[in-house]
Amino acid sequence: MLRYWLLVICVLTGTALQAVAQKTRKVTAEYTYYVPENVPLAEAKRTALQRAQLQAIADAFGTIIARSNSSTVKNENGRSEVKVQALGTSEVKGEWLRTDGEPEFEVSYDEEMLIVTARVKGVIREIVNAPVDFQAKILRNGTEDKFEGEEFRNGDDLYLSFRSPTDGFLTVYLVDATETAYCLLPYRNDTSGRVAVKGNGHYVFFSTAEAPAEKRAMVDEYTMTCEKTSEINQIYIIFSPQLFTKAVDRNGKKLQPRQLSCEEFQQWLFNCRKQDAEMRVEVKNILIRK
């Protein structure tokens, strides 16, 4: 009995320490973006917002700077030349969990240069442990990785290539310009709430031809549409080694995916990430033109 209680105490202590390490923080962020030529206003606003969020995380938790040296040897006419190149990367030590309220944007011009200032409030969390580094690619009109792209035309087909180094569970949502979140994965007729994936496996979703024979009847295939001249959609790829359940959603009209409001989706995602420090979310922005 003593041994059992010691084990329970150790487990609870470890959980408490992790909870402290994963403590969240409310922040207010602002960033002014000097927009290069030929960048649309919608894209400029998205960039300003992302940089405001990253700046807030960096100010709160700092950044990780990794440096390495690479060298090449060139031999020409009997003479050797060694070239050393220093490489550096910087990443913030946290993640943006939730946006509170609507972001605010201020648009101005300085000698014909577009300037966009983004202001946003939200909740961030420090990253203590290295997240699972999965690989996800949005594919356009083809199921091979060479078809990766972020710009679609009305009527183009959408596919997703996915790889993970570990076993886990996956779900995918798309948020469109109407602030509606659509559950793309799991498929409409899959009631499990998530898709189990094997580590080191390569998956291509939204393609009947690429699915295992026993699962082809369940596959939903997607064609991108655009009612306006252009729209920006966001695709959320959500993966965790831990079991989780997708958000509570509703049947869509006709052949549309199951759906919920963007606010409901963001609240579900925030709650999941608070409870699961290993959950990783990657957001892909895609542009759809007529």
Secondary structure, DSSP 8 states (H G I E B T S, - for coil): -HHHHHHHHHHHHHHHHHHHHT-EEEEEEEEEEE--TT--HHHHHHHHHHHHHHHHHHHHH-EEEEEEEEEEEEEETTEEEEEEEEEEEEEESEEEEEEEEEEEEEEEEETTEEEEEEEEEEEEEE--S-----EEEEEES-SSGGGB-SEEETT-EEEEEEE-SS-EEEEEEEE-TTSEEEEEES-TT--SSSEEE-TT-EEEES-TTTS-GGGGGG---EE---SSSEEEEEEEEEEESS-------B--STT--EEEEHHHHHHHHHHHHHH-TT-EEEEEEEEEE-
